[in-house]
């Protein structure tokens, strides 16, 4: 059964449409508590060192970090709750819309929805021009001449009635950028009927994109971002607790790829050093270093002395169930077991605030710096005059490191204006959601929770927030190259051993994953879309 709703248009006419009703299951976002220590897989051999796939399976995991606050784009809206509903039937084919026949072109009747031929035509042509790129071929229907407000509403109704979610989302974002809030409110109401957290990949992503648009209107994006955590599922006591982020880590190779390539570059660069100082700008649970410690324990001539400086602010304690002393204790026990001389030093402050004196550099030690999925959280010159992103790189260069590793998401959301950023977000995360679709059934509750608790927060932050509140600020590797070069670094090509190990890793996953080596860097992708890049510098 369907319930008919009506929306008023500015001249007093009514626009009727049907919304599918049914049993809907609500999935609420909540905070994580006490994420334990988990496993992953990795296998790298470098000049006598063997980073075992088995040991990596026993120990590694991925942790997400949280952001800080500032100011979001503002507009009050009643839709401020962060919850999603399951629509098992996917896109409804029963939506029927009727359009007003007497809407006139008078500005007095539009309430913020411009009606001139040049305005509407220009707006939709702009949208088409922005969208018709190599990665997103949509909005072909915008070629027609939209001459009146009536024709605009007819066009929008056709987009909704044919269930074109990608096009509808992008049109909504364009109208939001242009300040046409009447049209935005109508589109959001209609788009909610097309999304589903248990539907096709675009429907699932669309659910979070819609909430991002609503949060942008309500200035609630930062609150949602800071509230979301990868919580633990409830499992029998006899079973190992797995965080949702660990599930994502296991079903997709993106993060294993990053950790494996970074560890391989570090092992290669310090293979002849006796005293090693690893500076990890986001230590999280520290599990990235377990396989490296084991590999160095077997090094011909004996293991080196290893000192790790772990940086992580206190807001990430939820991912460990406590402070950085938990990380240090775990790594020290491992080092003792494998008879590796080891020190751990915790620096519990945000990475953006690190100064040289916080690192306690000692003479005679070989320095390796690790930036794994962390630099995109550092504000740059577009956010404030301090520009911590480039400041950190210049500071690290002054340490004369043997190697600096960089792992980042291959996306362009840092300085792009809102609409371009919205389209890029849909492109990037649709590939992520498609890859998850291959690994877990759509109706799988665990998959729903993984996407909701581990990916939605990023999508909402990118779409809803501006200024210092927008902490998810990804850049393409080309931009990172420029930043590293300006700081005085030179590329340190990844070895063929690392490349071979990663190819073997991908053999365990879908054939749609791609690996490309270019200019000394590695790109992991899904079909024709690069998703994660990895490189090293010195």
C-alpha positions in Angstrom: 0.0 0.0 0.0 1.2 3.5 -0.8 0.4 6.8 0.8 -0.1 9.8 -1.3 1.8 13.0 -0.3 1.6 16.5 -1.7 4.1 19.3 -1.9 3.0 22.9 -2.6 4.7 24.9 -5.3 5.0 28.6 -5.0 1.9 29.6 -7.0 -0.4 27.6 -4.9 -0.6 24.5 -7.1 0.0 21.1 -5.6 2.5 18.4 -6.7 1.2 14.9 -5.8 3.5 11.9 -5.7 3.3 8.4 -4.1 5.8 7.2 -1.6 6.2 3.4 -1.1 5.5 2.4 2.5 6.5 -0.8 4.2 8.3 -2.4 7.0 11.5 -0.5 7.5 14.4 -1.4 9.7 16.3 1.5 11.2 20.1 1.4 11.6 21.4 4.0 14.0 25.0 5.2 14.1 26.7 4.7 17.5 30.1 5.0 19.1 32.8 2.3 19.3 34.0 0.9 22.6 37.2 -1.2 23.1 38.1 -2.4 19.6 40.5 -5.3 20.2 43.6 -6.5 18.5 43.1 -8.2 15.1 44.6 -10.0 12.2 45.4 -9.5 8.5 47.6 -11.0 5.8 50.9 -9.9 4.4 53.9 -11.5 2.7 57.0 -9.7 1.7 60.6 -10.9 1.3 63.4 -8.4 1.1 67.1 -9.2 1.0 66.8 -12.0 3.6 63.9 -10.6 5.4 60.6 -12.4 5.2 57.4 -10.6 6.1 55.2 -13.6 6.5 51.6 -13.8 5.3 50.8 -16.0 8.2 52.1 -13.7 10.8 50.4 -10.7 9.2 47.1 -12.7 9.2 47.6 -13.1 13.0 48.1 -9.6 14.0 47.2 -6.7 11.6 44.1 -4.6 11.5 43.0 -1.1 10.4 41.8 1.6 12.6 40.0 4.8 11.7 40.7 8.2 13.3 38.3 10.8 14.3 38.2 14.5 13.4 38.0 17.9 15.1 35.4 20.6 14.8 35.0 24.1 13.4 32.1 25.3 11.2 29.8 23.7 8.7 27.7 25.1 5.9 24.6 26.5 7.5 20.9 26.2 7.1 18.3 25.0 9.6 16.4 21.9 8.7 14.1 19.6 10.7 15.9 16.5 9.3 18.8 16.3 11.7 18.7 12.7 13.0 21.4 10.3 11.8 19.5 7.1 11.0 18.8 5.0 7.9 16.0 2.7 6.9 16.1 -0.5 4.9 14.1 -0.6 1.7 14.3 -4.2 0.7 12.6 -3.7 -2.6 15.2 -1.2 -3.9 13.9 1.5 -6.3 10.2 1.7 -6.4 8.7 1.6 -9.9 5.3 2.7 -8.6 6.1 6.4 -8.0 3.7 8.5 -10.0 3.9 12.3 -10.3 1.7 14.9 -11.7 2.9 18.4 -12.6 1.3 21.8 -12.4 0.1 23.1 -15.7 -0.4 26.7 -14.6 3.0 27.6 -13.2 3.9 31.0 -14.5 7.2 32.7 -15.0 6.7 35.5 -12.6 9.5 35.9 -10.1 6.9 36.6 -7.4 5.7 33.1 -7.7 9.0 31.2 -7.5 10.1 31.7 -3.8 13.8 31.2 -4.7 13.4 29.0 -7.7 14.4 31.1 -10.7 12.3 30.6 -13.8 13.8 32.4 -16.7 14.8 30.3 -19.7 18.4 31.5 -19.6 18.7 30.6 -15.9 17.3 27.1 -16.0 19.0 26.2 -19.3 22.3 27.6 -18.1 22.0 25.7 -14.7 21.3 22.4 -16.3 24.0 22.8 -19.0 26.5 23.7 -16.2 25.5 20.5 -14.5 25.9 18.5 -17.7 29.3 20.0 -18.4 30.5 19.2 -14.9 29.2 15.6 -15.0 30.1 14.4 -18.4 33.6 13.3 -17.7 35.5 10.0 -18.2 34.4 8.8 -14.8 30.7 9.7 -14.8 28.7 9.8 -18.0 25.3 11.0 -16.8 22.8 13.8 -17.4 22.5 13.3 -21.2 18.9 14.3 -20.9 19.9 17.8 -19.9 20.4 18.7 -23.6 16.8 19.6 -24.0 15.8 23.3 -23.8 14.2 23.9 -20.4 12.2 27.1 -21.1 9.9 27.5 -18.1 9.6 26.6 -14.4 6.9 24.0 -15.4 9.4 22.3 -17.8 12.0 22.3 -15.0 9.7 20.4 -12.7 8.7 18.1 -15.5 12.4 17.3 -16.1 13.0 16.7 -12.4 10.0 14.5 -12.1 11.2 12.4 -15.0 14.6 11.9 -13.3 12.8 10.7 -10.2 10.2 8.5 -11.9 12.8 6.6 -13.9 14.8 6.0 -10.7 18.0 7.6 -11.9 19.6 8.0 -8.4 23.0 9.1 -9.5 21.6 11.9 -11.7 19.1 12.9 -9.0 21.7 13.2 -6.3 23.9 15.3 -8.5 21.1 17.6 -9.6 20.2 18.0 -5.9 23.8 19.0 -5.1 23.8 21.5 -7.9 20.6 23.2 -6.8 22.0 23.2 -3.2 25.1 24.9 -4.4 23.0 27.5 -6.2 20.9 28.1 -3.1 17.6 26.9 -4.5 16.4 25.4 -1.3 12.8 24.8 -2.3 13.9 22.5 -5.1 16.5 20.9 -2.8 13.9 20.1 -0.1 11.6 18.5 -2.8 14.4 16.5 -4.3 15.6 15.2 -0.9 12.1 14.0 -0.1 12.0 12.2 -3.4 15.5 10.7 -3.2 14.8 9.1 0.1 12.3 6.9 -1.7 15.1 5.6 -4.1 17.8 4.8 -1.5 18.2 1.6 0.6 21.0 0.4 2.9 20.4 -3.1 1.6 20.0 -2.3 -2.1 22.4 -1.9 -5.0 25.8 -0.2 -4.3 24.5 3.2 -5.6 21.4 2.9 -3.5 23.4 2.2 -0.4 25.9 5.0 -1.1 22.9 7.2 -1.9 21.5 6.7 1.5 24.5 8.3 3.1 24.9 10.9 0.4 21.3 12.1 1.1 22.1 12.3 4.8 25.2 14.3 3.9 23.0 16.8 2.0 20.6 17.0 4.9 23.4 17.5 7.4 24.8 20.2 5.2 21.5 22.0 5.3 21.2 21.5 9.1 24.9 22.3 9.9 25.1 18.9 11.7 27.8 17.2 9.6 30.5 17.6 12.3 28.4 16.3 15.1 27.6 13.2 13.0 31.2 12.7 12.0 32.5 12.9 15.6 29.7 10.6 16.8 30.3 7.8 14.3 32.7 5.0 15.3 33.4 1.5 14.1 31.6 -0.3 17.0 32.0 -3.9 17.9 29.3 -6.4 17.0 27.8 -8.5 19.7 29.1 -12.1 19.4 29.1 -15.1 21.7 31.9 -14.9 24.4 33.6 -17.9 22.9 34.1 -16.1 19.6 36.7 -13.5 18.8 35.2 -10.0 18.7 35.7 -8.4 15.3 35.2 -4.7 14.8 33.4 -3.6 11.7 36.6 -1.9 10.5 38.3 -5.2 10.8 35.6 -6.8 8.7 36.1 -4.1 6.0 39.9 -4.8 6.3 39.4 -8.5 5.7 36.9 -8.4 2.8 38.8 -5.7 0.8 42.5 -5.5 0.2 42.9 -1.7 0.2 44.4 -1.4 3.7 46.5 -4.5 3.5 47.9 -3.1 0.3 48.9 0.1 2.1 50.5 -1.6 5.1 52.3 -4.2 3.1 53.9 -1.7 0.7 54.9 0.7 3.5 56.5 -2.1 5.5 58.3 -3.4 2.5 59.8 0.1 1.7 61.0 0.5 5.3 62.5 -3.0 5.5 64.4 -2.3 2.3 65.7 1.2 3.4 67.0 0.1 6.8 68.2 -3.4 5.9 71.8 -2.6 6.9 71.1 -0.3 9.9 71.8 -1.3 13.5 69.7 1.3 15.2 66.3 2.2 13.8 63.8 4.8 14.9 60.4 4.4 13.3 58.1 7.5 13.7 54.5 6.6 13.1 52.2 9.6 12.8 49.1 7.5 13.4 50.1 4.5 15.5 46.5 3.4 16.3 46.9 -0.2 17.6 50.4 -0.5 16.3 49.7 -3.8 14.5 51.4 -2.6 11.3 54.8 -3.1 13.0 54.3 -6.7 14.3 55.3 -8.3 11.0 58.3 -5.9 10.6 59.6 -6.8 14.1 59.3 -10.5 13.3 61.1 -10.0 10.0 63.9 -8.0 11.5 64.4 -10.7 14.2 65.5 -13.1 11.5 67.9 -10.7 9.8 71.3 -12.2 9.1 73.8 -11.0 11.6 71.1 -10.4 14.3 68.3 -7.9 14.7 68.8 -4.2 15.0 67.8 -2.1 17.9 64.3 -0.7 17.2 62.7 2.4 18.7 59.2 3.3 17.7 57.6 6.7 18.4 53.8 6.3 18.3 51.8 9.4 17.7 48.0 9.4 18.2 45.7 11.9 20.0 43.5 10.8 22.8 40.3 10.7 20.7 41.6 7.4 19.2 41.7 5.6 22.5 38.3 4.0 21.6 40.1 1.9 19.0 42.4 0.4 21.6 40.3 0.3 24.7 42.8 2.6 26.4 45.8 4.8 25.9 49.0 4.3 23.9 50.6 2.3 26.8 48.5 -0.6 25.5 50.3 -0.4 22.1 53.7 -0.1 23.7 53.1 -3.0 26.0 52.0 -5.3 23.2 54.9 -4.4 21.0 57.4 -4.8 23.8 56.1 -8.3 24.6 56.5 -9.3 21.0 60.0 -7.9 20.8 61.0 -9.8 23.9 59.6 -13.0 22.5 61.7 -12.6 19.4 64.7 -11.3 21.2 64.7 -7.9 19.5 66.1 -4.9 21.4 63.1 -2.5 21.5 61.9 0.8 22.9 58.5 2.4 22.6 57.7 6.1 23.2 54.1 7.4 23.2 53.3 10.9 22.0 49.6 11.4 22.8 49.0 14.7 20.9 47.4 15.4 17.5 49.8 14.8 14.6 49.2 18.3 13.3 50.7 19.7 16.6 54.0 17.7 16.5 57.2 19.6 16.8 60.8 18.2 16.5 61.3 18.3 20.2 58.4 15.9 20.7 60.3 13.2 18.7 63.4 13.0 20.9 65.8 12.2 18.0 69.0 10.5 19.1 72.4 10.6 17.3 73.3 7.5 15.2 69.8 6.2 14.6 68.3 5.6 11.1 65.0 7.3 10.9 61.9 5.9 9.0 58.7 8.0 9.0 55.3 6.5 8.3 52.4 8.5 6.9 49.7 5.8 6.4 46.3 7.2 5.7 46.9 10.2 8.0 48.1 13.2 6.0 44.7 13.8 4.4 43.5 14.7 7.9 46.1 17.5 8.2 44.7 21.0 7.3 46.6 22.8 4.5 46.9 26.3 3.2 43.2 26.2 2.1 42.1 25.9 5.7 44.4 28.2 7.6 47.7 30.0 7.5 49.4 27.4 9.6 49.3 24.8 6.8 50.2 21.8 9.0 50.2 19.5 5.9 53.3 21.1 4.4 54.8 22.1 7.7 55.0 18.5 8.8 56.7 17.5 5.6 59.4 20.2 5.9 59.9 19.2 9.6 60.3 15.5 8.6 62.8 16.4 5.9 64.9 18.1 8.4 65.3 14.8 10.3 67.2 13.4 7.3 65.2 10.1 7.3 66.2 7.0 5.4 62.7 6.6 4.1 59.3 8.3 4.4 56.3 6.2 3.4 53.0 7.6 2.1 49.7 5.7 1.8 46.7 7.7 0.7 43.2 7.4 -0.8 43.4 8.4 -4.5 40.6 11.0 -4.5 40.4 14.8 -5.0 38.2 16.3 -2.3 40.5 18.8 -0.6 40.1 22.1 -2.3 37.4 21.2 -4.9 34.2 23.3 -4.7 31.1 21.7 -3.2 29.5 20.3 -6.4 32.7 18.9 -7.9 33.6 17.4 -4.5 30.1 15.8 -4.3 30.5 14.2 -7.8 34.0 13.0 -6.9 32.7 11.5 -3.6 30.0 9.6 -5.5 32.6 8.3 -8.0 35.1 7.2 -5.4 32.8 5.6 -2.9 30.6 3.9 -5.5 33.7 1.9 -6.4 34.3 1.0 -2.8 30.7 0.0 -2.3 30.8 -2.1 -5.5 33.8 -4.0 -4.2 32.1 -4.7 -0.9 29.1 -6.0 -2.9 31.3 -8.7 -4.4 32.5 -9.8 -0.9 29.3 -9.8 1.2 25.6 -10.4 0.3 23.5 -7.3 0.2 21.1 -8.5 2.9 24.1 -9.4 5.2 23.7 -7.4 8.4 27.4 -7.3 8.9 27.9 -5.6 5.5 25.2 -3.0 6.4 27.0 -2.2 9.7 30.4 -2.1 8.0 29.3 0.5 5.5 27.2 2.4 8.0 29.8 2.7 10.8 33.0 2.8 8.8 32.3 4.6 5.5 29.2 6.8 6.1 31.1 9.1 8.4 33.6 9.9 5.7 30.9 10.5 3.1 28.9 12.8 5.4 32.0 14.8 6.4 33.0 15.4 2.8 29.6 16.5 1.7 28.3 18.3 4.8 31.3 20.2 6.2 33.5 23.1 5.3 36.5 24.8 6.8 38.2 23.2 9.8 35.2 20.9 10.3 35.9 19.1 7.0 38.7 16.7 8.1 38.4 14.3 5.2 40.6 16.2 2.7 42.0 13.7 0.2 44.4 14.6 -2.6 45.6 12.8 -5.7 49.1 11.4 -5.7 50.2 14.0 -8.2 49.5 16.7 -5.6 51.3 14.8 -2.9 54.3 14.5 -5.2 54.3 18.3 -5.5 54.2 18.7 -1.8 57.0 16.2 -1.1 59.1 17.7 -3.9 58.6 21.3 -2.5 59.7 20.0 0.9 62.9 18.7 -0.6 62.2 14.9 -0.9 63.1 12.6 -3.8 61.2 9.5 -4.8 62.3 6.2 -3.3 60.9 3.5 -5.7 59.3 0.5 -4.2 61.1 -2.8 -4.8 60.0 -5.6 -7.1 59.7 -7.9 -4.1 57.0 -5.7 -2.7 55.2 -5.5 -6.0 55.2 -9.3 -6.3 53.9 -9.9 -2.8 51.0 -7.5 -3.4 50.1 -9.2 -6.7 50.0 -12.5 -4.8 47.7 -10.8 -2.2 45.3 -9.6 -4.9 45.0 -13.2 -6.2 42.9 -13.9 -3.1 40.3 -11.3 -4.1 38.1 -10.4 -7.0 39.7 -10.2 -10.5 38.2 -6.7 -10.8 40.9 -5.4 -8.5 43.8 -3.8 -10.4 47.4 -3.0 -9.5 49.4 -0.4 -11.5 53.0 0.5 -11.1 53.8 4.0 -12.3 56.7 6.3 -11.7 57.9 4.3 -8.7 54.5 4.3 -7.0 51.8 1.6 -6.7 48.1 2.2 -7.4 45.4 -0.2 -6.2 42.1 0.1 -7.9 38.7 -1.3 -8.6 38.2 -1.8 -12.4 39.1 1.5 -14.0 39.2 3.6 -10.8 42.4 4.1 -8.7 41.4 3.9 -5.0 44.7 3.8 -2.9 48.2 4.9 -3.8 51.4 4.1 -2.1 54.9 5.5 -2.5 58.1 6.2 -0.6 60.5 9.2 -0.4 63.8 10.1 1.1 
